[in-house]
Amino acid sequence: MKILFIHQNFPAQFLHLAGDLAQRGHQVVALCRNARAAPHGVALRPYQLLRPAMPEIHPLLAEQESQVRHAEACAAAAMQLQREGFAPDIVLAHPGWGEALFIKDVFPHAKLLLYCEYYYALEGQDVGFDPGLPPLSMPERWRLRLRNSTNLLSMELADAAIAPTRWQRDTYPAWARDKISVIHDGIDSERLRFNPQASLALPGLAAPFAPGDEVISFVARNLEPMRGFDVFMRALPDVLRRRPHAHAIVVGGDEVGYGYPAPGGRSWKEHMLAEVGARLDLSRVHFAGQLTPRAYLDLLSISRVHAYWSAPFVLSWSFLEAALSGVPVLASATAPVLEFAAALGVRCVPFFDAAAWADAIVLRCAGGAQPRQAPPPLPELVLENCLARQRQWLATALAT
């Protein structure tokens, strides 16, 4: 079987599946814009946009113009593959950047399968979730409505689709859900095993952190309100006052990933330090930036309690990985989290209640360093199970 993956940041969600298919002898090719290390056996083909953004595009169509440029460039790269004799049986694409829009025109006989990560809504999900934000203006509503246009066009073209969680599938319109199978990417629990020799050295500290230290961990791709960074920072002064030997290790970048920018052109870290920094012992708050995979795993082994927030939005891998590693996890009582929280033994706390978060974190810290005990594996998250279900999904799509 010949499979073409398309994702501007490949391998991303396709890491395990692409590697598994290549290992099984299938011909696997991946189109991407931002070249990263690919799984062994996968032929990586980076593409480049063919033209710059139009300077005078209607502001409501800026995203659509970008998506068309990605679709055009991806189709051109696909045509080059075609000239080289590559004709995929299956194309598996993330539709979010428009890359899948023209692929059926290049490979009309291939099955087009989509990875459905999120469908935006004007209410009931991330938009309107934060009571401290004003309602969307009319142009903001129109822009958000248009944001789904590529999703809709791609779904109309798709032969089948996949979503990693039920909640993410259910963000899509009812007519589209019939096309979407719920199969998670899979969590490699072996790499999450507790490491009693874990060590995490941070700049400015005389000694590295190790298991047994009183460490509170917070991990996000970027430090922003969508992942509760502001609530975490508001809870920290009380936590550190009541736990005088505790340290907080905060992992994440300073970019705006999913939500809105901080006021005044500052990063959210700068904004929150301006708000609560005077009440913090900053010698015990460590902003680690982005960690290497090895350092991240060591942090999970070291942490005494891991705090995780998500607005009603895409669930982070880090939440599931932390819970499956056995570190005690506190998480926001929001729908994406609640889909897994009970089965993983995760205690949930109201998203915006900083005082309740402080109490819950202090209670976990006060319990001391406990022997690690990972929860029983969830069949729907076990990597081998997920890969087997994904392979069956591919076979079924190819046969229909």
Residue pairs with C-beta under 8 A, 6 or more apart in sequence:
1 21
1 26
1 27
1 89
1 90
1 394
1 398
2 26
2 27
2 29
2 86
2 87
2 88
2 89
2 90
3 18
3 21
3 26
3 27
3 28
3 29
3 88
3 89
3 90
3 91
3 92
3 394
4 29
4 30
4 31
4 78
4 81
4 86
4 88
4 90
4 91
4 92
4 107
4 110
5 11
5 14
5 18
5 28
5 29
5 30
5 31
5 42
5 91
5 92
5 93
6 30
6 31
6 32
6 74
6 91
6 92
6 93
6 94
6 99
6 100
6 103
7 13
7 14
7 30
7 31
7 32
7 93
7 94
7 99
7 115
8 32
8 33
8 34
8 70
8 94
8 97
8 99
9 32
9 33
9 34
9 36
10 18
10 30
10 31
10 32
10 36
10 38
10 44
11 18
11 19
11 30
11 36
11 37
11 38
11 39
11 42
12 94
13 94
13 115
13 117
13 164
13 185
14 30
14 92
14 115
15 39
15 185
16 185
16 186
16 188
16 383
16 386
16 387
17 92
17 185
17 387
17 390
18 28
18 30
18 38
18 39
18 42
19 39
19 40
19 41
19 42
20 387
20 391
21 28
21 391
22 28
22 39
22 40
22 41
22 42
23 40
23 41
27 43
27 86
28 41
28 42
28 43
29 42
29 43
29 45
29 81
29 86
29 88
30 38
30 42
30 43
30 44
30 45
31 45
31 46
31 47
31 74
31 77
31 78
31 99
32 44
32 45
32 46
32 47
33 46
33 47
33 48
33 49
33 70
33 73
34 46
35 44
35 46
38 44
45 77
45 81
47 73
47 74
47 76
47 77
48 73
49 69
49 70
49 72
49 73
50 69
50 72
50 73
50 76
51 69
51 72
53 62
53 65
53 66
53 69
54 65
57 65
59 139
60 139
60 142
60 143
60 146
61 146
63 143
63 146
63 147
64 98
64 146
64 149
64 150
66 97
66 98
67 97
67 98
67 101
67 150
68 98
68 101
69 98
70 97
70 98
70 99
71 98
71 99
71 100
71 101
71 102
72 102
74 98
74 99
74 100
74 102
74 103
75 102
75 103
75 105
75 106
78 103
78 106
78 107
79 106
82 106
82 107
87 107
87 109
87 110
88 107
88 110
89 110
89 111
89 398
90 110
90 111
90 113
90 394
90 397
90 398
91 100
91 103
91 107
91 110
91 111
91 112
91 113
92 113
92 114
92 115
92 394
93 99
93 100
93 103
93 112
93 113
93 114
93 115
93 154
94 100
94 114
94 115
94 117
95 101
95 114
95 115
95 116
95 150
95 151
95 154
95 155
95 158
96 117
96 118
96 150
96 151
97 150
98 150
100 112
100 114
100 154
100 157
100 158
101 150
101 153
101 154
101 157
103 110
103 112
104 110
104 112
104 157
111 159
111 160
111 397
111 398
112 157
112 158
112 159
113 158
113 159
113 160
113 161
113 162
113 394
113 397
114 154
114 155
114 158
114 160
114 161
114 162
115 161
115 162
115 163
116 151
116 155
116 161
116 162
116 163
116 168
116 169
116 172
116 176
116 180
117 163
117 164
117 168
117 314
118 168
118 171
118 313
118 314
119 148
119 151
119 171
119 172
119 173
119 176
120 127
120 144
120 147
120 148
120 171
121 127
121 171
122 128
122 136
122 141
122 144
122 145
124 312
125 171
125 311
125 312
125 313
126 226
126 258
126 259
126 311
126 312
126 313
127 136
127 144
128 135
128 136
129 311
129 312
129 351
130 225
130 311
130 352
131 352
133 260
136 144
151 172
155 161
155 172
155 176
155 179
158 179
159 397
159 400
160 179
160 181
160 393
160 396
160 397
160 400
161 176
161 179
161 180
161 181
162 180
162 181
162 182
162 183
162 390
162 393
163 169
163 172
163 180
163 181
163 182
163 183
164 182
164 183
164 184
164 185
164 315
165 182
165 184
165 315
165 336
165 339
165 340
166 182
166 339
167 312
167 315
167 335
167 336
167 339
168 314
168 315
168 336
169 177
169 180
169 182
170 177
172 180
181 393
183 386
183 389
183 390
183 393
184 380
184 381
184 386
185 317
185 386
186 381
186 382
186 383
186 384
186 385
186 386
186 387
187 317
187 320
187 321
187 324
187 381
187 382
187 383
188 383
189 324
189 374
189 377
189 382
189 383
191 297
192 297
192 300
192 321
192 324
192 325
192 326
192 374
193 325
193 374
194 211
194 301
194 325
194 326
194 372
194 374
195 211
195 297
195 298
195 301
196 211
196 301
198 210
198 211
198 297
198 298
198 299
198 301
198 302
199 208
199 209
199 210
199 298
199 302
200 208
200 209
200 210
200 249
200 295
200 298
200 299
200 302
201 208
201 209
202 208
202 209
202 249
202 286
202 288
205 286
209 215
209 247
209 249
209 302
210 302
211 301
211 302
211 369
212 369
213 247
213 302
213 304
214 243
214 245
214 246
214 247
214 304
214 365
214 369
215 246
215 247
215 248
215 249
215 299
215 302
215 303
215 304
216 239
216 246
216 247
216 248
216 249
216 303
216 304
216 305
216 306
216 307
216 361
216 365
217 248
217 249
217 251
217 299
217 300
217 302
217 303
217 305
217 306
217 307
217 322
217 327
218 229
218 232
218 248
218 249
218 250
218 251
218 252
218 306
218 307
218 308
219 251
219 252
219 296
219 299
219 306
219 308
219 316
219 318
219 322
220 227
220 229
220 251
220 252
220 316
220 318
221 227
221 252
221 253
221 257
221 316
222 252
222 253
222 254
222 255
222 256
222 257
222 258
222 268
223 229
223 250
223 252
223 253
223 254
223 267
223 268
223 269
224 256
224 257
224 258
224 259
224 268
225 231
225 259
225 260
225 268
225 311
226 257
226 258
226 259
226 310
226 311
226 313
227 252
227 258
227 308
227 309
227 310
227 311
227 316
228 307
228 308
228 309
228 310
228 311
228 332
228 351
229 250
229 252
229 268
229 269
229 272
229 309
230 268
230 272
231 309
231 351
231 352
231 353
231 354
231 357
232 250
232 307
232 309
232 357
233 272
233 273
233 275
233 276
234 272
234 275
234 276
234 354
235 354
235 355
235 357
235 358
235 361
236 248
236 276
236 280
236 285
236 358
237 276
237 279
237 280
238 354
238 355
238 358
238 362
239 246
239 248
239 358
239 361
239 362
239 365
240 246
240 248
240 280
240 281
240 284
240 285
242 358
242 362
243 362
243 365
243 366
246 284
246 365
247 284
247 285
247 286
248 284
248 285
248 286
249 286
249 288
249 299
249 303
250 285
250 286
250 287
250 288
251 288
251 289
251 290
251 291
251 296
251 299
252 289
252 290
253 289
253 290
254 267
254 268
254 269
256 268
258 313
258 314
259 311
262 268
262 270
262 271
263 271
264 271
266 274
269 287
273 280
288 295
291 299
300 306
300 321
300 322
300 325
300 327
301 325
301 327
301 372
303 322
303 327
304 327
304 328
304 364
304 365
304 369
305 327
305 328
305 329
305 330
305 361
305 364
305 365
306 322
306 327
306 328
306 329
306 330
307 329
307 330
307 331
307 357
307 361
308 316
308 318
308 319
308 322
308 329
308 330
308 331
308 332
308 337
309 331
309 332
309 334
309 351
310 316
310 319
310 331
310 332
310 334
310 336
310 337
311 332
311 334
311 351
312 334
312 335
312 336
313 336
314 336
315 336
315 337
315 339
315 340
319 329
319 331
319 337
319 340
320 340
320 344
320 381
322 329
323 329
323 340
323 344
323 345
323 346
323 375
324 344
324 374
324 375
324 377
324 378
324 381
325 372
325 374
326 372
326 373
326 374
326 375
327 372
328 364
328 370
329 344
329 346
329 347
330 346
330 347
330 348
330 349
330 357
330 360
330 361
330 364
331 337
331 341
331 346
331 347
331 348
331 349
332 348
332 349
332 350
332 351
333 348
333 349
333 350
333 351
334 351
337 346
337 348
338 348
340 346
340 378
340 381
341 347
341 348
343 375
343 378
344 375
344 378
345 375
347 360
349 356
349 357
349 360
350 356
379 385
380 386
